[in-house]
Amino acid sequence: MSDLIIFLGTAGARFVVARQFLASGGAWLKLGNTQILLDPGPGSLVQAAKRKLDPVKLDAIILSHKHLDHSGDINIMIEAMTGGGTKKRGIVFAPSDALNQDPVILSYLRSYPQNIQVLTEGGNYVINDVSFKTPIRHKHPVETYGFIFQTPRHTFSWVTDTRYFEDLACHYEGDLLVINVVRLNPGAPIDHLALPETKSIIEELKPKMAILTHFGMTMWRAKPWELAEKLTQETGIKVIAARDGMRFDLAQLDTP
């Protein structure tokens, strides 16, 4: 049994998404027999079909926050997961403001899944034999959470959109860190991580491996695969840059 992350898109920030320089479909997690869709941004359904991934097999959809680059396809993916509403199945996880204040999940779809659960700071959630935590609310214009996923085989963290803050890294754990790094350089009035801040988080957390994703224009122009190689040399930790359609098998973490 394997744990697999399939990147349906690596785009971050409005310009890369709007122009589709990179796809923005989120990520599909195949964790043993459990299948989870994380942050279905614009094009998620198309990217899933392109990768021959069947939404009807999803056990859950998780939304880190309601910004459109993360939620653009949330409604169609809920409909697809439930067979157009003909099968009451699957769980949807989302912050409260994605449901209540200027909601991104349409009211008529809310009875389609088996359950909708609201994400909260310090929350613990279960999907079959997979569990995940939302350890801390991020610093972002809307309610936003990152995740620590636990399977019977692996523990890995996903640091989603946030402004850098001092104790961010200490809230996460695991052999793998996936991190949204939108900007090449810090200092812009935008609540996103930049590359030097990402380096600090990797050095503090010390995972076996780190994957960079969710690239803005400055990161993309700087060739993130080359930046990842430089981080590997500087930190001594294997860092790779995700690519659209990349499949990462967490079994890679099991080798010494």
N, C-alpha and C positions, 0 to 999 in steps of 0.2 A: 504494500500500500504506500502511496507517495503523496507528498504535499507539493503542489505546483502553483506558481503565480504566473498568470498570462496577462501581459500588459496590452490592453485594448487601445491604449493611447498614452503618450508621454507629454502632451501639451499642457502648459500652464500659462496663466495670464491671458488677458483678453485678446491681444493682437495675434498671438500664435494660434489661439483657438479660432478666432473669427476668420482668419485666412487659411486655416487648416494646413499650416506648414507641417504640423504634426497632428496625429489623430488625438481625439479627446474622449475616448470611450470608457476611461476608468480602468479597472483591473478585475479579472475573473480569478477567483481563488478556488482551486480544486484541492481540498484538504481531506485526503482519504476519500470517503464516500459523500462528503459534504461539499456542496458547491455554493459559493457566495459571490455576489457582484458588489464591488466597492466603487462608489462614486461614478454612476453612469452619466457622464457628460454627453455633450452633443455627438451623435454618431455611434453611441454605444451599441444599439441594435444592429446597425450595419456592420460594425467591426466584429461583433459576436458571430453574425452569420458568415462573415468572411473567414473566420477562424473555425467554422463548423462547431460552434458552441450553442447548445439548445437552451433557451431561456426557460422552457418548461421543466428542465431538470434543476433549476435553481432552488435552493433551500432558503435563501435569504438575500435581501438587498440592503446594503448598509450605506447610509449617506453621512459623510463627515460634516458637511454644512451645505447650505442652500444656494450658494453662488452657482451661476449657470454652467460654468465649466466643470462642475461636479454633479449637477442635478438636471441638466438639460433633457436627458432621456429617462428620467426616473419614472414618469407616468407610463410611457410606452413599455418600459421594461417590467413594471408591475403588471400591466395588462398581458404582456407576453408570458410572464412567469405563471400567470393564473389561467392560461388558455383563453384569453379574451374575457376573463371573468366567469368562465364556465366551471372552473375547478377552484375551490377555496383552498389555497395552499400557499406556503411560504410565509416568512416573517419579514417585515420591513422595519428597519431601525433608523431613526432620524432625530435630530435635535428638535426641541419643542418649537422653535421659531420657524422651522420648515413646515410645521403643521398648523400653527396658530396665527403667527404674525406675518402677513404677506406670504401665505403658504405657497410652496412649490408642488405639493402633492394634492392633486385634484380631489374634491370631496366625493365624487361619484365612484372613485376607485378604491376608497378606503375600506369598503366591505369585501373587496376581492381577496386580499391575503388572509391567512389564518389569524394573523395578529399584527398590530403595529405597536412597537415599543419605543418609548422616548429615551434618548440618550441623555445621561446626566454625568456630571463630574464625579469620578470615583465609582462609576457604574460597572456592574459585572453581568454578562449576558451569556446565554448558552444556545448553540445551534447543533443539535445532535450531540456528537462527541467532541465538538469544537467549542471552546469558550473564548471570549474576548473581554477586555477591559478598556474603559475610557478614563485614563488615570487623572487627567487634568484638562480643564478648559483652556483652549489656546487663546492667544492674543490676536484677534482677527475681528473685522467689523461686524460679523454675524457670529452666532453661537457655533463653535467649531471644536471638534475633538479629534485626537489621534487615537491609535489603537495598539493594544498588545494582544496578539493572537496566540492561543495555546491549543495545540493538537496533541494527540497521544505520542507524537514523534518529535515535535519541534515547538519552540517558542520564538516568535519574531514580532518586531515592532514596526509600525508605520507612522511616521511623524508627518502629519498633513500640514496644511497651510497655517502659518503663524508668524508673528513677529518674534524675533529671538528674545528670550529672557533667560536670566542667569541660571535658574535651576531646571531648565527644560529637560536636559538629558537625564537627570536623575530620576525622572518619572517613568523612564522606559527601560526595557530589558530585552534579552534574547540574543541568540547567535546571529540573527540577521536583522539589520536595520534598513528599512526602505524609507527614504526621506524626500519630501518635496522641496526642491531647490530651484526657485524661480529666477533669482537674480544672480548675476556674476559678482557685483559689488554691493556692499551695504550702504545705507545712508539715504536712500530714497524714501519719501513719505508713504511707503506701501508696506503693509503688514505681511511680508513674505520673507522667508529665509534667503540669505545670500551665501555664496560659496565659502567664504572664510568662516562664517557662523556654522555652516554644515561641517566643516573640518573640525571645529571645536567640539561639536556634538559627537562626532565619530571618535575623536581622541578621548573624550570623557567616558562614553558608553563602552568603547572597546568591544564591538561585536566581532564575530569571526569574519563577517563580510558585510558590506554596505552597498545598496543600490540607489543611485540618484535617478530621480524622475521629476515630471511636472515642470518642464523647462519653459522659462520665458524667453523673450527674444535675445537678451544679452547672453544668456547661457547657451542658447542654440547657436548663435553666431560664433561663440568661442569654442565650439566643438566639444560637447560634454564628454565624449569618449576619451579625448585627450586630457581633459581636466580630471577625469576619474583616474587615469593612469598616473597623473602627477600626484593626486591625493594618496594613491597606493604607495608611491615612493616616499612621500613625506610622513605618512602615518604608520606605515608598516602593516596596515590592514587592507585586505583586498577590497577595492572599490570599483564598481562597474557602473556604466551609464545604461539605463534601460533604453530599449528601442521599441518602436511600435511593433506589436506582434511577438515580442520576446517572451519565451517560456523559460522560467527559472524553476528548476527542481531543487527543493530544499535538501535533498539527499546530498547535494554538493557540500553541505555544511558538516556532514558526518565524517568526512575524510580528515585525518589529522593534518 
